Amino acid sequence: GCAIEWLSADQIADAYPPFAGPQIVGGTLGRLDGSVDPNAVLQGYRRKSIALGADFITGQVTSLNSDGGSIRGVTLASGETIRTGVVVNASGAWARDLLATVGIDLPVIPVMRHVHVVESPILSTGLPSAFLPSGLYLIPEHDGTWLMAWSQPDDPVGFDFSVHRHRFYDIIWPHLIEQLPAFDRLRVVGGWAGLYAVNTLDGNAILGEWPEMRGLYLANGFSGHGFQQCHAVGRYLAELILRQTPTLDLSRLGPRRILEGSPLFEHAGRII
């Protein structure tokens, strides 16, 4: 397992004073934890796949093509058709729209998530990331700069990438001060919005060949877990496509549960 230790509220206050608060009773600490740049990993995979002979095509897929229960290829916005017997739908928040072109209704919706760049008198250097039980998280960047975010049940649905700073001041900051009073002085200096591809059935990934469409493989609906799971998912799908025995059995995340309406829930106490 991971090297995790429990700290009492007093230990947190002594070691990391900004994370002390009247409602903090303790917390877990992973001293060996770190962070990863998802885009750097993506580019690494891209370079390696090119070195192994893969070709990359820049284009927008507007529809899938099928015949007799089997996938036959894709059509691009340019009008070009690419014929193939295997297609992997890894189109994130656009997965449902693309699958609809072959009559598949996937319960995946685009939900906006914000990350706010915040400046505070509290120097972030030497402090770990903090994840509160509510789901609000603080990631130290440098000097007094922090990344902060908190997903809400009423986060907008749709393809909207505008940044709503008022949601930080109206929703996140009051809760932050209540939990960690040291952050009573700060200002938002930037941020960005992106989309979670949320699986409305159970909030978990949908992986594998669609039971009613031979050759159509799904890697959809990660609901915010995508980068955590992508390394195993890529290997799993490659092994399925090559008809090899999977190194990891991820079949319980298969798409048949979507057709059957049988959700696979995580533990109810998950944080993020």
Phi and psi in degrees as GROMACS dihedral restraints (atoms count N, CA, C in turn):
[ dihedral_restraints ]
;  ai    aj    ak    al  type     phi  dphi    fc
    3     4     5     6     1   -81.4    20    10
    4     5     6     7     1   152.6    20    10
    6     7     8     9     1   -81.6    20    10
    7     8     9    10     1    90.3    20    10
    9    10    11    12     1  -119.2    20    10
   10    11    12    13     1   137.4    20    10
   12    13    14    15     1  -126.3    20    10
   13    14    15    16     1   154.0    20    10
   15    16    17    18     1   -96.8    20    10
   16    17    18    19     1   131.9    20    10
   18    19    20    21     1  -114.3    20    10
   19    20    21    22     1   135.9    20    10
   21    22    23    24     1   -75.2    20    10
   22    23    24    25     1   169.9    20    10
   24    25    26    27     1   -59.6    20    10
   25    26    27    28     1   -39.8    20    10
   27    28    29    30     1   -66.2    20    10
   28    29    30    31     1   -40.2    20    10
   30    31    32    33     1   -65.4    20    10
   31    32    33    34     1   -39.3    20    10
   33    34    35    36     1   -62.3    20    10
   34    35    36    37     1   -45.3    20    10
   36    37    38    39     1   -63.4    20    10
   37    38    39    40     1   -36.5    20    10
   39    40    41    42     1   -72.7    20    10
   40    41    42    43     1   -43.6    20    10
   42    43    44    45     1   -83.3    20    10
   43    44    45    46     1   -36.6    20    10
   45    46    47    48     1  -136.6    20    10
   46    47    48    49     1    75.3    20    10
   48    49    50    51     1   -51.4    20    10
   49    50    51    52     1   -37.2    20    10
   51    52    53    54     1   -63.3    20    10
   52    53    54    55     1   -18.4    20    10
   54    55    56    57     1   -96.0    20    10
   55    56    57    58     1    12.6    20    10
   57    58    59    60     1   -84.4    20    10
   58    59    60    61     1   143.5    20    10
   60    61    62    63     1  -162.8    20    10
   61    62    63    64     1   157.0    20    10
   63    64    65    66     1   -64.6    20    10
   64    65    66    67     1   -22.7    20    10
   66    67    68    69     1  -102.1    20    10
   67    68    69    70     1     1.3    20    10
   69    70    71    72     1   -85.9    20    10
   70    71    72    73     1   117.4    20    10
   72    73    74    75     1  -102.8    20    10
   73    74    75    76     1   -11.7    20    10
   75    76    77    78     1   161.4    20    10
   76    77    78    79     1  -178.7    20    10
   78    79    80    81     1  -173.0    20    10
   79    80    81    82     1   165.1    20    10
   81    82    83    84     1   -97.6    20    10
   82    83    84    85     1   148.9    20    10
   84    85    86    87     1  -133.8    20    10
   85    86    87    88     1   128.4    20    10
   87    88    89    90     1  -109.9    20    10
   88    89    90    91     1    99.1    20    10
   90    91    92    93     1   -68.7    20    10
   91    92    93    94     1   -20.0    20    10
   93    94    95    96     1   -97.1    20    10
   94    95    96    97     1     2.5    20    10
   96    97    98    99     1   -67.3    20    10
   97    98    99   100     1   156.5    20    10
   99   100   101   102     1  -149.9    20    10
  100   101   102   103     1  -170.0    20    10
  102   103   104   105     1  -129.1    20    10
  103   104   105   106     1   157.9    20    10
  105   106   107   108     1  -132.6    20    10
  106   107   108   109     1   143.2    20    10
  108   109   110   111     1   -88.2    20    10
  109   110   111   112     1   108.0    20    10
  111   112   113   114     1   -57.4    20    10
  112   113   114   115     1   -39.8    20    10
  114   115   116   117     1   -66.3    20    10
  115   116   117   118     1   -35.8    20    10
  117   118   119   120     1   -64.1    20    10
  118   119   120   121     1   -40.6    20    10
  120   121   122   123     1   -64.7    20    10
  121   122   123   124     1   -42.9    20    10
  123   124   125   126     1   -57.7    20    10
  124   125   126   127     1   -47.6    20    10
  126   127   128   129     1   -66.1    20    10
  127   128   129   130     1   -33.8    20    10
  129   130   131   132     1   -63.3    20    10
  130   131   132   133     1   -45.9    20    10
  132   133   134   135     1   -61.9    20    10
  133   134   135   136     1   -39.9    20    10
  135   136   137   138     1   -63.1    20    10
  136   137   138   139     1   -48.5    20    10
  138   139   140   141     1   -61.7    20    10
  139   140   141   142     1   -40.8    20    10
  141   142   143   144     1   -67.6    20    10
  142   143   144   145     1   -41.2    20    10
  144   145   146   147     1   -65.8    20    10
  145   146   147   148     1   -36.7    20    10
  147   148   149   150     1   -64.0    20    10
  148   149   150   151     1   -41.9    20    10
  150   151   152   153     1   -62.1    20    10
  151   152   153   154     1   -27.8    20    10
  153   154   155   156     1   -89.8    20    10
  154   155   156   157     1     1.9    20    10
  156   157   158   159     1   109.8    20    10
  157   158   159   160     1     4.7    20    10
  159   160   161   162     1   -75.0    20    10
  160   161   162   163     1   147.6    20    10
  162   163   164   165     1  -108.8    20    10
  163   164   165   166     1   136.5    20    10
  165   166   167   168     1  -109.0    20    10
  166   167   168   169     1   132.8    20    10
  168   169   170   171     1  -118.5    20    10
  169   170   171   172     1   129.5    20    10
  171   172   173   174     1   -92.4    20    10
  172   173   174   175     1   120.7    20    10
  174   175   176   177     1  -179.8    20    10
  175   176   177   178     1   162.1    20    10
  177   178   179   180     1  -103.2    20    10
  178   179   180   181     1   121.8    20    10
  180   181   182   183     1   -80.1    20    10
  181   182   183   184     1   121.8    20    10
  183   184   185   186     1  -101.3    20    10
  184   185   186   187     1   -23.0    20    10
  186   187   188   189     1  -158.8    20    10
  187   188   189   190     1   154.8    20    10
  189   190   191   192     1   -95.0    20    10
  190   191   192   193     1   152.5    20    10
  192   193   194   195     1  -119.8    20    10
  193   194   195   196     1   133.1    20    10
  195   196   197   198     1  -139.7    20    10
  196   197   198   199     1   166.3    20    10
  198   199   200   201     1  -160.3    20    10
  199   200   201   202     1   124.0    20    10
  201   202   203   204     1    60.2    20    10
  202   203   204   205     1    36.3    20    10
  204   205   206   207     1    80.4    20    10
  205   206   207   208     1    13.6    20    10
  207   208   209   210     1  -130.5    20    10
  208   209   210   211     1   147.1    20    10
  210   211   212   213     1   -75.4    20    10
  211   212   213   214     1   142.4    20    10
  213   214   215   216     1  -122.0    20    10
  214   215   216   217     1    -7.3    20    10
  216   217   218   219     1   145.1    20    10
  217   218   219   220     1  -162.9    20    10
  219   220   221   222     1  -137.5    20    10
  220   221   222   223     1   156.6    20    10
  222   223   224   225     1  -114.3    20    10
  223   224   225   226     1   134.9    20    10
  225   226   227   228     1   -96.2    20    10
  226   227   228   229     1   164.0    20    10
  228   229   230   231     1   -60.8    20    10
  229   230   231   232     1   -25.2    20    10
  231   232   233   234     1   -73.2    20    10
  232   233   234   235     1   -11.4    20    10
  234   235   236   237     1    97.9    20    10
  235   236   237   238     1   -11.7    20    10
  237   238   239   240     1   -69.1    20    10
  238   239   240   241     1   141.6    20    10
  240   241   242   243     1  -111.5    20    10
  241   242   243   244     1   130.5    20    10
  243   244   245   246     1  -108.3    20    10
  244   245   246   247     1   118.1    20    10
  246   247   248   249     1   -91.6    20    10
  247   248   249   250     1   131.5    20    10
  249   250   251   252     1  -163.2    20    10
  250   251   252   253     1   152.0    20    10
  252   253   254   255     1   -92.6    20    10
  253   254   255   256     1    -2.2    20    10
  255   256   257   258     1  -135.3    20    10
  256   257   258   259     1   125.7    20    10
  258   259   260   261     1  -130.7    20    10
  259   260   261   262     1   133.4    20    10
  261   262   263   264     1  -107.7    20    10
  262   263   264   265     1   117.6    20    10
  264   265   266   267     1   -85.8    20    10
  265   266   267   268     1   103.3    20    10
  267   268   269   270     1  -124.8    20    10
  268   269   270   271     1    43.2    20    10
  270   271   272   273     1   -92.2    20    10
  271   272   273   274     1    17.9    20    10
  273   274   275   276     1    57.4    20    10
  274   275   276   277     1  -127.6    20    10
  276   277   278   279     1   -66.4    20    10
  277   278   279   280     1   -14.1    20    10
  279   280   281   282     1   -96.3    20    10
  280   281   282   283     1     6.6    20    10
  282   283   284   285     1   -59.2    20    10
  283   284   285   286     1   -43.7    20    10
  285   286   287   288     1   -64.5    20    10
  286   287   288   289     1   -44.2    20    10
  288   289   290   291     1   -61.9    20    10
  289   290   291   292     1   -40.0    20    10
  291   292   293   294     1   -68.8    20    10
  292   293   294   295     1   -42.3    20    10
  294   295   296   297     1   -67.5    20    10
  295   296   297   298     1   -27.5    20    10
  297   298   299   300     1   -61.8    20    10
  298   299   300   301     1   -22.1    20    10
  300   301   302   303     1   -70.7    20    10
  301   302   303   304     1   -13.8    20    10
  303   304   305   306     1  -119.8    20    10
  304   305   306   307     1    22.7    20    10
  306   307   308   309     1    79.9    20    10
  307   308   309   310     1    18.5    20    10
  309   310   311   312     1  -103.7    20    10
  310   311   312   313     1   129.4    20    10
  312   313   314   315     1  -107.0    20    10
  313   314   315   316     1   102.7    20    10
  315   316   317   318     1   -97.1    20    10
  316   317   318   319     1   133.8    20    10
  318   319   320   321     1   -80.0    20    10
  319   320   321   322     1    61.7    20    10
  321   322   323   324     1  -125.2    20    10
  322   323   324   325     1   126.2    20    10
  324   325   326   327     1  -123.4    20    10
  325   326   327   328     1   152.5    20    10
  327   328   329   330     1   -85.5    20    10
  328   329   330   331     1   116.4    20    10
  330   331   332   333     1  -115.8    20    10
  331   332   333   334     1   127.4    20    10
  333   334   335   336     1   -70.5    20    10
  334   335   336   337     1   137.9    20    10
  336   337   338   339     1  -127.6    20    10
  337   338   339   340     1   138.7    20    10
  339   340   341   342     1  -107.4    20    10
  340   341   342   343     1   144.0    20    10
  342   343   344   345     1  -123.3    20    10
  343   344   345   346     1   126.7    20    10
  345   346   347   348     1  -106.4    20    10
  346   347   348   349     1   134.2    20    10
  348   349   350   351     1   -93.4    20    10
  349   350   351   352     1   121.5    20    10
  351   352   353   354     1  -124.5    20    10
  352   353   354   355     1   137.6    20    10
  354   355   356   357     1  -104.3    20    10
  355   356   357   358     1   136.0    20    10
  357   358   359   360     1  -140.0    20    10
  358   359   360   361     1   152.6    20    10
  360   361   362   363     1   -63.4    20    10
  361   362   363   364     1   -15.3    20    10
  363   364   365   366     1   -79.4    20    10
  364   365   366   367     1   116.6    20    10
  366   367   368   369     1   -70.7    20    10
  367   368   369   370     1   129.6    20    10
  369   370   371   372     1   -84.0    20    10
  370   371   372   373     1   -14.9    20    10
  372   373   374   375     1   -59.3    20    10
  373   374   375   376     1   127.4    20    10
  375   376   377   378     1    86.9    20    10
  376   377   378   379     1    -5.8    20    10
  378   379   380   381     1   -96.6    20    10
  379   380   381   382     1   144.0    20    10
  381   382   383   384     1   -80.3    20    10
  382   383   384   385     1   168.2    20    10
  384   385   386   387     1   -66.4    20    10
  385   386   387   388     1   150.6    20    10
  387   388   389   390     1  -125.8    20    10
  388   389   390   391     1   131.3    20    10
  390   391   392   393     1  -122.3    20    10
  391   392   393   394     1   112.5    20    10
  393   394   395   396     1   -83.2    20    10
  394   395   396   397     1   155.6    20    10
  396   397   398   399     1   -56.1    20    10
  397   398   399   400     1   -27.7    20    10
  399   400   401   402     1   -71.1    20    10
  400   401   402   403     1   -18.4    20    10
  402   403   404   405     1   109.3    20    10
  403   404   405   406     1   -14.5    20    10
  405   406   407   408     1   -66.1    20    10
  406   407   408   409     1   134.1    20    10
  408   409   410   411     1  -130.5    20    10
  409   410   411   412     1   153.5    20    10
  411   412   413   414     1  -129.1    20    10
  412   413   414   415     1   124.0    20    10
  414   415   416   417     1  -118.4    20    10
  415   416   417   418     1   119.7    20    10
  417   418   419   420     1   -71.4    20    10
  418   419   420   421     1   137.3    20    10
  420   421   422   423     1  -107.1    20    10
  421   422   423   424     1   -72.6    20    10
  423   424   425   426     1  -163.0    20    10
  424   425   426   427     1   153.1    20    10
  426   427   428   429     1    47.9    20    10
  427   428   429   430     1  -118.2    20    10
  429   430   431   432     1  -106.0    20    10
  430   431   432   433     1    22.2    20    10
  432   433   434   435     1   -97.5    20    10
  433   434   435   436     1   134.7    20    10
  435   436   437   438     1  -132.1    20    10
  436   437   438   439     1   152.1    20    10
  438   439   440   441     1  -104.6    20    10
  439   440   441   442     1   129.6    20    10
  441   442   443   444     1  -134.4    20    10
  442   443   444   445     1   143.4    20    10
  444   445   446   447     1  -158.2    20    10
  445   446   447   448     1   157.1    20    10
  447   448   449   450     1  -157.3    20    10
  448   449   450   451     1   111.5    20    10
  450   451   452   453     1   -72.3    20    10
  451   452   453   454     1   141.7    20    10
  453   454   455   456     1  -124.4    20    10
  454   455   456   457     1   151.7    20    10
  456   457   458   459     1   -60.0    20    10
  457   458   459   460     1   -26.2    20    10
  459   460   461   462     1  -100.1    20    10
  460   461   462   463     1    19.4    20    10
  462   463   464   465     1   -56.0    20    10
  463   464   465   466     1   138.2    20    10
  465   466   467   468     1   -60.8    20    10
  466   467   468   469     1   143.0    20    10
  468   469   470   471     1  -103.2    20    10
  469   470   471   472     1   131.7    20    10
  471   472   473   474     1   136.2    20    10
  472   473   474   475     1   175.4    20    10
  474   475   476   477     1   -92.5    20    10
  475   476   477   478     1    71.0    20    10
  477   478   479   480     1  -118.4    20    10
  478   479   480   481     1   124.8    20    10
  480   481   482   483     1  -116.3    20    10
  481   482   483   484     1    17.0    20    10
  483   484   485   486     1   -79.1    20    10
  484   485   486   487     1   147.7    20    10
  486   487   488   489     1   -95.0    20    10
  487   488   489   490     1   125.1    20    10
  489   490   491   492     1  -105.8    20    10
  490   491   492   493     1    87.1    20    10
  492   493   494   495     1   -62.1    20    10
  493   494   495   496     1   -30.0    20    10
  495   496   497   498     1   -61.0    20    10
  496   497   498   499     1   -25.7    20    10
  498   499   500   501     1   -67.5    20    10
  499   500   501   502     1   -29.8    20    10
  501   502   503   504     1   -68.3    20    10
  502   503   504   505     1   -51.3    20    10
  504   505   506   507     1   -68.3    20    10
  505   506   507   508     1   -34.0    20    10
  507   508   509   510     1   -84.3    20    10
  508   509   510   511     1   -31.6    20    10
  510   511   512   513     1  -116.9    20    10
  511   512   513   514     1   -52.0    20    10
  513   514   515   516     1   -75.1    20    10
  514   515   516   517     1   -48.4    20    10
  516   517   518   519     1   -62.6    20    10
  517   518   519   520     1   -44.6    20    10
  519   520   521   522     1   -57.7    20    10
  520   521   522   523     1   -40.7    20    10
  522   523   524   525     1   -69.4    20    10
  523   524   525   526     1   -38.7    20    10
  525   526   527   528     1   -60.7    20    10
  526   527   528   529     1   -46.3    20    10
  528   529   530   531     1   -64.4    20    10
  529   530   531   532     1   -36.8    20    10
  531   532   533   534     1   -62.8    20    10
  532   533   534   535     1   -38.8    20    10
  534   535   536   537     1   -84.8    20    10
  535   536   537   538     1   -43.9    20    10
  537   538   539   540     1  -130.1    20    10
  538   539   540   541     1    86.7    20    10
  540   541   542   543     1   -59.8    20    10
  541   542   543   544     1   -20.4    20    10
  543   544   545   546     1   -62.0    20    10
  544   545   546   547     1   -19.8    20    10
  546   547   548   549     1   -94.0    20    10
  547   548   549   550     1    35.5    20    10
  549   550   551   552     1   -79.1    20    10
  550   551   552   553     1    -8.7    20    10
  552   553   554   555     1  -126.8    20    10
  553   554   555   556     1   119.0    20    10
  555   556   557   558     1  -168.5    20    10
  556   557   558   559     1   171.2    20    10
  558   559   560   561     1  -149.6    20    10
  559   560   561   562     1   146.2    20    10
  561   562   563   564     1   -81.9    20    10
  562   563   564   565     1   125.2    20    10
  564   565   566   567     1  -114.9    20    10
  565   566   567   568     1    -3.5    20    10
  567   568   569   570     1  -179.8    20    10
  568   569   570   571     1  -168.0    20    10
  570   571   572   573     1   154.3    20    10
  571   572   573   574     1   175.7    20    10
  573   574   575   576     1  -152.3    20    10
  574   575   576   577     1   162.4    20    10
  576   577   578   579     1  -122.8    20    10
  577   578   579   580     1   142.4    20    10
  579   580   581   582     1  -141.3    20    10
  580   581   582   583     1  -175.9    20    10
  582   583   584   585     1  -120.2    20    10
  583   584   585   586     1   132.2    20    10
  585   586   587   588     1   -89.9    20    10
  586   587   588   589     1   136.3    20    10
  588   589   590   591     1   -90.4    20    10
  589   590   591   592     1    93.8    20    10
  591   592   593   594     1   -91.1    20    10
  592   593   594   595     1   122.6    20    10
  594   595   596   597     1   -81.3    20    10
  595   596   597   598     1   108.3    20    10
  597   598   599   600     1   -74.5    20    10
  598   599   600   601     1   -10.4    20    10
  600   601   602   603     1   -75.0    20    10
  601   602   603   604     1   -49.3    20    10
  603   604   605   606     1  -149.9    20    10
  604   605   606   607     1     4.8    20    10
  606   607   608   609     1    71.1    20    10
  607   608   609   610     1    17.6    20    10
  609   610   611   612     1  -122.0    20    10
  610   611   612   613     1   161.5    20    10
  612   613   614   615     1   -61.8    20    10
  613   614   615   616     1   153.5    20    10
  615   616   617   618     1  -117.2    20    10
  616   617   618   619     1   109.7    20    10
  618   619   620   621     1  -125.9    20    10
  619   620   621   622     1   133.9    20    10
  621   622   623   624     1   120.0    20    10
  622   623   624   625     1  -174.7    20    10
  624   625   626   627     1   -77.5    20    10
  625   626   627   628     1   131.4    20    10
  627   628   629   630     1   -64.8    20    10
  628   629   630   631     1   125.5    20    10
  630   631   632   633     1   -57.6    20    10
  631   632   633   634     1   -26.4    20    10
  633   634   635   636     1  -106.1    20    10
  634   635   636   637     1    12.9    20    10
  636   637   638   639     1  -147.2    20    10
  637   638   639   640     1    96.8    20    10
  639   640   641   642     1   -63.4    20    10
  640   641   642   643     1   133.8    20    10
  642   643   644   645     1    89.6    20    10
  643   644   645   646     1    -5.3    20    10
  645   646   647   648     1  -101.4    20    10
  646   647   648   649     1   112.0    20    10
  648   649   650   651     1  -107.9    20    10
  649   650   651   652     1   142.5    20    10
  651   652   653   654     1  -113.9    20    10
  652   653   654   655     1   139.2    20    10
  654   655   656   657     1  -137.0    20    10
  655   656   657   658     1    77.0    20    10
  657   658   659   660     1  -134.2    20    10
  658   659   660   661     1   167.6    20    10
  660   661   662   663     1    67.8    20    10
  661   662   663   664     1    33.9    20    10
  663   664   665   666     1   -69.0    20    10
  664   665   666   667     1   -19.8    20    10
  666   667   668   669     1    58.6    20    10
  667   668   669   670     1    32.8    20    10
  669   670   671   672     1   101.2    20    10
  670   671   672   673     1    -2.9    20    10
  672   673   674   675     1  -100.8    20    10
  673   674   675   676     1     5.7    20    10
  675   676   677   678     1   -56.7    20    10
  676   677   678   679     1   -52.7    20    10
  678   679   680   681     1   -67.7    20    10
  679   680   681   682     1   -32.5    20    10
  681   682   683   684     1   -61.2    20    10
  682   683   684   685     1   -34.0    20    10
  684   685   686   687     1  -107.7    20    10
  685   686   687   688     1    -7.8    20    10
  687   688   689   690     1   -62.2    20    10
  688   689   690   691     1   -33.7    20    10
  690   691   692   693     1   -65.6    20    10
  691   692   693   694     1   -45.4    20    10
  693   694   695   696     1   -70.2    20    10
  694   695   696   697     1   -36.6    20    10
  696   697   698   699     1   -64.1    20    10
  697   698   699   700     1   -44.0    20    10
  699   700   701   702     1   -59.6    20    10
  700   701   702   703     1   -43.9    20    10
  702   703   704   705     1   -65.8    20    10
  703   704   705   706     1   -43.3    20    10
  705   706   707   708     1   -60.0    20    10
  706   707   708   709     1   -48.0    20    10
  708   709   710   711     1   -66.1    20    10
  709   710   711   712     1   -39.6    20    10
  711   712   713   714     1   -60.2    20    10
  712   713   714   715     1   -41.5    20    10
  714   715   716   717     1   -68.1    20    10
  715   716   717   718     1   -37.8    20    10
  717   718   719   720     1   -63.5    20    10
  718   719   720   721     1   -45.1    20    10
  720   721   722   723     1   -62.9    20    10
  721   722   723   724     1   -37.3    20    10
  723   724   725   726     1   -85.3    20    10
  724   725   726   727     1     3.9    20    10
  726   727   728   729     1    58.7    20    10
  727   728   729   730     1    39.0    20    10
  729   730   731   732     1  -101.3    20    10
  730   731   732   733     1   159.0    20    10
  732   733   734   735     1   -71.3    20    10
  733   734   735   736     1   123.1    20    10
  735   736   737   738     1   -61.2    20    10
  736   737   738   739     1   139.8    20    10
  738   739   740   741     1   -64.4    20    10
  739   740   741   742     1   -40.9    20    10
  741   742   743   744     1  -117.6    20    10
  742   743   744   745     1   132.3    20    10
  744   745   746   747     1   -84.3    20    10
  745   746   747   748     1   102.0    20    10
  747   748   749   750     1  -106.9    20    10
  748   749   750   751     1    22.1    20    10
  750   751   752   753     1   -63.0    20    10
  751   752   753   754     1   -24.3    20    10
  753   754   755   756     1   -69.2    20    10
  754   755   756   757     1   -13.3    20    10
  756   757   758   759     1   -93.1    20    10
  757   758   759   760     1    10.1    20    10
  759   760   761   762     1   -65.9    20    10
  760   761   762   763     1   160.3    20    10
  762   763   764   765     1   -74.5    20    10
  763   764   765   766     1   -10.9    20    10
  765   766   767   768     1   -60.6    20    10
  766   767   768   769     1   -31.5    20    10
  768   769   770   771     1   -63.9    20    10
  769   770   771   772     1   -23.7    20    10
  771   772   773   774     1   -69.9    20    10
  772   773   774   775     1   -45.7    20    10
  774   775   776   777     1   -63.5    20    10
  775   776   777   778     1   -36.1    20    10
  777   778   779   780     1   -88.1    20    10
  778   779   780   781     1    -8.8    20    10
  780   781   782   783     1    65.5    20    10
  781   782   783   784     1    36.3    20    10
  783   784   785   786     1  -111.0    20    10
  784   785   786   787     1    96.8    20    10
  786   787   788   789     1   -69.5    20    10
  787   788   789   790     1   151.5    20    10
  789   790   791   792     1  -117.5    20    10
  790   791   792   793     1   102.1    20    10
  792   793   794   795     1   -94.0    20    10
  793   794   795   796     1   146.4    20    10
  795   796   797   798     1   -79.5    20    10
  796   797   798   799     1   177.5    20    10
  798   799   800   801     1   -61.3    20    10
  799   800   801   802     1   136.4    20    10
  801   802   803   804     1   -64.3    20    10
  802   803   804   805     1   -17.4    20    10
  804   805   806   807     1   -94.2    20    10
  805   806   807   808     1    13.9    20    10
  807   808   809   810     1   -61.3    20    10
  808   809   810   811     1   152.0    20    10
  810   811   812   813     1   -90.9    20    10
  811   812   813   814     1   -54.3    20    10
